[in-house]
């Protein structure tokens, strides 16, 4: 079975083509700056192998239909292609950010599913409309190929009401669906499954705290294979301190800024989403730059790093409390996989919770993958590279196999 995975943004189209018998990536790429005169197209066939075929070019790509048409042409191109025709594609799996309460699992896309996804647009106005465009374009260009929707929120749908409800008047939940949804669910689900397999444990008998730490950051508490809490909320703004997002703050700060600075709702939204977090404290949201600044003695860079680790520690403590027993702590995504100092800063001082990182093993970790805990640690600490595209392909394959 060959599955094309599509992740559509407002001006971008990321894709992977996977052969699922051996879960091999046949092609990967992205079309960026769609709608501009100089869109950037990057395509790799057989990535990482001796026969890798790379294509990179700036050219006009006026809309997503033109973008996907270009992608399909590259996949079957005589020189750079990996298939003889698009007829070899068995299914398309789409990332959809927000599934609301309508979707508990991956769904085969039809008109009713499209309408339900569209109904979720107010909950993810920057993402769901773009995801829908990708679905519509793929259905037009590949009309006979099954299309599946895989939701970022799906893994978190197992949260109990005590975890997902906000202490607001209940009518806002009933009338406007105001509740915690969580995001990065595909990543959390993938790394949890990988960690359980590496520990030779059944997922249904495994408790874990998963940490997706990149420019966007989130955590999940997983009990017996089911997510019971997660740090992001109704939107991706809540929870941990992130690259440019504030994470959890006192809500009354918003009223204070409006009153004292005369800021409007849109200005405050931009402030909290684009100018806060690490960037707000030290001026940069790139962890590599921040570490260089801290090494050079810049106090606010050091402060940003301390705040980042401190707020994650608090969530770890909270999730240890709600899980009762933690079998493993799993780090993933850009910071989680690559920044050994961040992992050490987060874990140091948690020995009372049974979490003991091995600093030497952590620093020498190879290929961003493996255990980094001491032999005496009650809780295993693991680094697992995320692979959301593979998880989407797995979900799509499972759906089609079930019929």
C-alpha positions as CSV (number, residue, x, y, z in Angstrom):
1,X,0.0,0.0,0.0
2,X,1.3,3.4,-1.0
3,X,0.0,6.4,0.9
4,X,0.5,10.1,0.3
5,X,0.5,12.2,3.4
6,X,-0.5,15.9,3.1
7,X,-0.1,18.7,5.6
8,X,-1.6,21.9,4.1
9,X,-0.9,25.3,5.6
10,X,-2.3,28.7,4.5
11,X,0.6,29.2,2.1
12,X,2.4,25.8,2.2
13,X,2.0,22.2,1.3
14,X,4.1,19.6,3.0
15,X,4.0,16.0,1.9
16,X,5.5,12.5,2.2
17,X,4.9,9.4,0.1
18,X,5.3,6.2,2.0
19,X,5.3,2.5,1.0
20,X,3.6,0.9,4.0
21,X,4.7,-2.7,3.8
22,X,8.1,-1.7,5.1
23,X,7.1,1.9,6.1
24,X,9.6,3.3,3.7
25,X,9.6,7.0,2.7
26,X,9.6,7.2,-1.1
27,X,9.5,10.9,-1.5
28,X,9.3,14.0,0.8
29,X,9.0,17.7,0.2
30,X,7.3,21.0,0.7
31,X,5.9,23.8,-1.5
32,X,6.3,27.1,0.4
33,X,5.1,30.7,-0.3
34,X,2.1,29.5,-2.3
35,X,0.4,32.4,-4.0
36,X,3.6,34.4,-4.5
37,X,5.5,34.8,-7.7
38,X,8.5,33.0,-6.3
39,X,7.3,30.0,-4.4
40,X,10.0,27.6,-3.2
41,X,9.6,23.9,-4.2
42,X,11.8,21.3,-2.4
43,X,11.4,17.6,-3.3
44,X,13.5,14.6,-2.5
45,X,12.9,11.1,-4.0
46,X,14.2,8.2,-2.0
47,X,15.5,10.6,0.8
48,X,18.7,9.5,2.5
49,X,19.5,6.6,0.1
50,X,22.2,6.3,-2.5
51,X,19.7,7.0,-5.3
52,X,18.3,10.2,-3.6
53,X,17.0,12.6,-6.2
54,X,16.7,16.2,-5.1
55,X,14.8,19.0,-6.8
56,X,14.8,22.6,-5.5
57,X,13.5,25.5,-7.4
58,X,11.8,28.9,-7.1
59,X,8.8,29.3,-9.4
60,X,5.3,30.7,-9.5
61,X,2.7,28.5,-7.7
62,X,-0.5,30.5,-7.7
63,X,-2.6,28.3,-5.5
64,X,-2.8,24.9,-3.7
65,X,-4.2,23.2,-6.7
66,X,-1.2,24.2,-8.7
67,X,1.1,23.2,-5.8
68,X,-0.3,19.7,-5.5
69,X,-0.4,19.3,-9.2
70,X,3.4,20.1,-9.2
71,X,3.9,17.6,-6.4
72,X,2.2,14.8,-8.3
73,X,4.2,15.6,-11.4
74,X,7.4,15.3,-9.4
75,X,6.4,12.0,-7.9
76,X,6.0,10.5,-11.4
77,X,8.7,12.6,-13.2
78,X,10.8,10.5,-15.5
79,X,14.0,11.8,-14.0
80,X,13.2,12.4,-10.3
81,X,10.0,10.4,-9.8
82,X,9.5,7.3,-7.7
83,X,6.2,6.0,-9.2
84,X,5.3,5.3,-12.8
85,X,1.9,6.9,-12.4
86,X,-0.4,8.5,-9.7
87,X,-2.6,5.5,-10.1
88,X,-0.2,3.7,-7.8
89,X,-1.2,5.9,-4.9
90,X,-3.7,3.8,-2.8
91,X,-4.8,6.6,-0.3
92,X,-4.2,10.1,0.8
93,X,-3.9,10.9,4.6
94,X,-4.6,14.5,5.6
95,X,-3.5,16.2,8.7
96,X,-6.4,18.2,10.2
97,X,-5.6,20.3,13.2
98,X,-9.0,20.6,14.9
99,X,-11.6,17.8,15.0
100,X,-13.6,19.2,17.9
101,X,-15.8,16.7,19.6
102,X,-17.1,15.3,16.3
103,X,-14.2,13.0,15.6
104,X,-12.9,10.4,18.1
105,X,-10.8,8.7,15.4
106,X,-9.5,8.9,11.8
107,X,-12.4,9.2,9.3
108,X,-12.8,8.5,5.6
109,X,-13.6,11.8,4.0
110,X,-17.0,12.4,2.5
111,X,-19.3,15.4,2.3
112,X,-20.6,14.9,5.8
113,X,-17.1,14.8,7.2
114,X,-16.1,17.8,5.2
115,X,-19.0,19.7,6.7
116,X,-18.1,18.7,10.2
117,X,-14.5,19.8,9.7
118,X,-15.8,23.1,8.4
119,X,-18.0,23.5,11.5
120,X,-14.7,23.3,13.6
121,X,-13.2,26.3,11.7
122,X,-14.0,28.8,14.5
123,X,-11.9,26.6,16.9
124,X,-8.9,26.7,14.5
125,X,-9.3,29.6,12.1
126,X,-5.7,29.6,11.0
127,X,-5.4,25.9,10.3
128,X,-8.7,24.1,9.5
129,X,-9.6,26.2,6.4
130,X,-6.2,25.5,5.0
131,X,-6.5,21.8,5.8
132,X,-9.8,21.8,4.0
133,X,-8.3,23.3,0.9
134,X,-5.8,20.5,0.8
135,X,-8.5,17.9,1.0
136,X,-10.6,19.6,-1.7
137,X,-7.6,19.9,-4.1
138,X,-6.5,16.3,-3.5
139,X,-10.0,15.0,-4.1
140,X,-10.1,16.9,-7.3
141,X,-6.8,15.7,-8.6
142,X,-7.1,12.1,-7.3
143,X,-10.8,11.6,-7.5
144,X,-10.7,7.8,-7.3
145,X,-8.3,7.6,-4.3
146,X,-9.7,7.3,-0.8
147,X,-9.0,10.4,1.4
148,X,-8.6,10.1,5.2
149,X,-8.6,12.8,7.8
150,X,-6.3,12.4,10.8
151,X,-6.9,14.8,13.6
152,X,-4.3,16.5,15.9
153,X,-7.0,16.5,18.6
154,X,-7.9,12.8,18.2
155,X,-5.4,11.3,20.8
156,X,-6.6,13.7,23.5
157,X,-10.3,12.8,23.1
158,X,-9.9,10.2,25.9
159,X,-9.5,13.0,28.5
160,X,-12.2,12.9,31.1
161,X,-14.5,15.9,31.6
162,X,-12.7,16.8,34.8
163,X,-9.5,17.4,32.7
164,X,-11.0,18.9,29.6
165,X,-13.6,21.3,31.0
166,X,-12.8,24.9,32.1
167,X,-14.3,26.3,35.3
168,X,-16.5,28.7,33.3
169,X,-20.3,28.8,33.2
170,X,-21.2,25.4,31.7
171,X,-23.3,27.1,29.0
172,X,-20.2,28.2,27.2
173,X,-19.2,24.6,26.8
174,X,-22.6,23.5,25.6
175,X,-23.2,26.5,23.3
176,X,-19.7,27.3,22.0
177,X,-17.7,24.1,22.7
178,X,-15.3,25.9,24.9
179,X,-13.1,23.2,26.4
180,X,-9.5,21.8,26.3
181,X,-8.8,20.0,23.1
182,X,-5.0,19.7,23.0
183,X,-2.8,19.5,20.0
184,X,0.3,17.7,18.7
185,X,-1.8,14.5,19.3
186,X,-0.3,12.6,16.4
187,X,3.2,13.2,17.7
188,X,2.3,12.3,21.3
189,X,0.6,9.1,20.0
190,X,3.5,8.1,17.9
191,X,6.3,8.6,20.4
192,X,4.3,6.9,23.2
193,X,3.8,3.8,21.0
194,X,7.4,3.7,20.1
195,X,8.5,4.1,23.7
196,X,6.2,1.3,24.9
197,X,7.6,-1.0,22.1
198,X,11.2,-0.2,23.0
199,X,10.4,-1.0,26.7
200,X,8.7,-4.2,25.6
201,X,5.5,-3.2,27.3
202,X,1.9,-3.3,26.1
203,X,0.6,0.2,25.6
204,X,-2.5,-0.6,27.7
205,X,-0.2,-1.4,30.6
206,X,2.1,1.7,30.2
207,X,1.9,5.1,31.9
208,X,4.0,7.9,30.3
209,X,4.6,11.6,30.2
210,X,5.4,12.7,26.7
211,X,7.1,16.0,26.0
212,X,6.8,17.5,22.5
213,X,9.3,20.4,22.7
214,X,9.9,22.5,19.6
215,X,9.0,26.1,18.7
216,X,5.6,24.9,19.8
217,X,5.6,22.9,23.0
218,X,3.1,20.5,24.7
219,X,3.0,17.7,27.1
220,X,0.6,14.8,27.6
221,X,-0.2,12.4,30.5
222,X,-0.8,8.9,29.1
223,X,-2.4,6.3,31.4
224,X,-2.7,2.7,30.3
225,X,-2.3,3.9,26.7
226,X,-4.9,6.7,26.9
227,X,-4.3,10.4,27.1
228,X,-5.9,11.7,30.3
229,X,-4.5,15.3,30.2
230,X,-2.5,17.6,28.0
231,X,-1.0,21.0,28.4
232,X,-2.4,22.8,25.3
233,X,-6.0,23.9,25.6
234,X,-8.8,25.1,23.4
235,X,-6.0,26.6,21.3
236,X,-2.3,25.9,21.1
237,X,-1.5,29.0,23.2
238,X,-2.0,27.4,26.5
239,X,0.4,25.4,28.6
240,X,4.2,25.5,28.4
241,X,6.4,28.5,27.6
242,X,7.1,28.2,23.9
243,X,9.2,29.9,21.2
244,X,6.9,32.8,20.7
245,X,3.8,31.8,22.7
246,X,3.3,32.7,26.3
247,X,1.8,29.5,27.6
248,X,-0.2,29.7,30.8
249,X,-0.6,33.3,32.2
250,X,-3.0,35.0,34.6
251,X,-6.0,35.8,32.4
252,X,-6.4,39.2,34.1
253,X,-3.2,40.3,32.4
254,X,-5.2,40.7,29.3
255,X,-7.6,43.2,30.9
256,X,-4.6,45.0,32.5
257,X,-2.9,45.4,29.1
258,X,-6.1,46.6,27.5
259,X,-6.7,49.2,30.3
260,X,-3.1,50.4,30.8
261,X,-1.8,50.2,27.2
262,X,-5.0,50.6,25.2
263,X,-4.3,47.4,23.3
264,X,-7.1,45.8,21.3
265,X,-8.0,42.1,21.1
266,X,-6.1,41.5,17.9
267,X,-3.0,43.3,19.3
268,X,-3.0,41.2,22.5
269,X,-3.6,38.0,20.5
270,X,-0.5,38.8,18.4
271,X,1.5,39.7,21.5
272,X,0.7,36.4,23.2
273,X,1.1,34.2,20.2
274,X,4.0,35.8,18.3
275,X,6.0,38.1,20.7
276,X,6.0,36.2,24.0
277,X,7.6,33.0,25.3
278,X,11.4,32.7,24.8
279,X,11.3,35.5,22.3
280,X,9.5,37.8,24.7
281,X,12.1,37.3,27.5
282,X,15.4,37.4,25.5
283,X,14.5,38.5,21.9
284,X,15.0,35.1,20.3
285,X,12.9,32.0,19.8
286,X,15.8,29.8,18.5
287,X,17.1,27.7,21.3
288,X,20.6,27.5,19.7
289,X,20.9,31.3,19.6
290,X,19.6,31.5,23.2
291,X,22.3,29.1,24.4
292,X,25.0,31.1,22.6
293,X,23.7,34.3,24.2
294,X,23.7,32.6,27.6
295,X,27.2,31.3,27.2
296,X,28.2,34.9,26.3
297,X,26.9,36.1,29.6
298,X,23.6,37.6,28.5
299,X,21.4,37.5,31.7
300,X,18.0,37.5,30.0
301,X,19.0,34.5,27.8
302,X,19.9,32.6,31.0
303,X,16.6,33.7,32.5
304,X,14.7,32.5,29.5
305,X,16.3,29.0,29.7
306,X,15.6,28.8,33.5
307,X,11.9,29.8,32.9
308,X,11.5,27.3,30.1
309,X,12.8,24.3,32.2
310,X,11.0,25.5,35.4
311,X,7.6,25.6,33.8
312,X,8.1,22.1,32.3
313,X,9.1,20.7,35.7
314,X,5.9,22.0,37.2
315,X,3.9,20.1,34.6
316,X,5.9,17.0,35.1
317,X,5.1,17.1,38.8
318,X,1.4,17.7,38.1
319,X,1.3,14.8,35.7
320,X,3.1,12.5,38.1
321,X,0.3,13.3,40.6
322,X,-2.6,12.5,38.2
323,X,-0.9,9.4,36.8
324,X,0.1,7.9,40.1
325,X,2.7,5.7,38.5
326,X,5.0,6.9,35.7
327,X,6.9,4.3,33.6
328,X,8.7,6.6,31.2
329,X,9.3,10.2,30.4
330,X,9.6,10.7,26.6
331,X,11.3,13.7,24.9
332,X,10.6,14.5,21.3
333,X,10.6,17.3,18.6
334,X,13.3,19.8,17.8
335,X,14.4,20.8,21.4
336,X,13.4,17.5,23.0
337,X,15.5,15.5,20.5
338,X,18.5,17.7,20.0
339,X,19.1,19.8,23.1
340,X,20.7,17.6,25.7
341,X,21.1,20.6,28.1
342,X,17.4,21.3,28.1
343,X,16.7,17.6,28.9
344,X,19.2,17.8,31.8
345,X,17.9,21.1,33.1
346,X,14.3,19.7,33.1
347,X,15.1,16.5,34.8
348,X,17.6,17.6,37.4
349,X,16.0,17.9,40.8
350,X,13.2,15.4,40.1
351,X,14.9,12.5,41.8
352,X,12.2,12.5,44.5
353,X,9.8,11.6,41.7
354,X,12.0,8.6,40.7
355,X,13.3,10.6,37.7
356,X,17.1,10.3,37.4
357,X,18.8,11.4,34.2
358,X,22.3,10.2,33.4
359,X,24.2,13.4,32.4
360,X,26.9,11.5,30.5
361,X,24.6,9.2,28.7
362,X,22.3,12.2,27.9
363,X,25.2,14.2,26.4
364,X,26.5,11.2,24.3
365,X,23.1,10.2,22.9
366,X,23.5,9.1,19.3
367,X,21.0,9.7,16.5
368,X,18.6,11.6,18.8
369,X,17.2,8.3,20.0
370,X,17.5,6.1,23.1
371,X,17.4,5.9,26.9
372,X,19.1,8.6,29.0
373,X,18.3,7.6,32.5
374,X,20.4,6.2,35.3
375,X,20.2,2.5,36.1
376,X,18.7,3.4,39.5
377,X,15.9,5.6,38.0
378,X,12.5,4.2,38.7
379,X,11.2,6.2,35.7
380,X,12.8,5.5,32.3
381,X,13.8,8.7,30.4
382,X,13.8,8.2,26.6
383,X,14.4,10.4,23.5
384,X,12.2,9.3,20.6
385,X,12.3,11.2,17.3
386,X,8.7,12.0,16.3
387,X,7.3,11.0,12.9
388,X,3.9,12.5,12.5
389,X,3.7,11.7,8.8
390,X,4.3,8.0,9.5
391,X,1.6,8.0,12.2
392,X,-0.8,9.7,9.8
393,X,0.0,7.0,7.2
394,X,-0.5,4.2,9.8
395,X,-3.9,5.7,10.8
396,X,-4.9,5.9,7.2
397,X,-3.8,2.3,6.5
398,X,-5.6,1.0,9.6
399,X,-8.8,2.7,8.5
400,X,-8.7,1.3,5.0
401,X,-7.8,-2.2,6.4
402,X,-10.8,-2.1,8.7
403,X,-12.9,-1.3,5.7
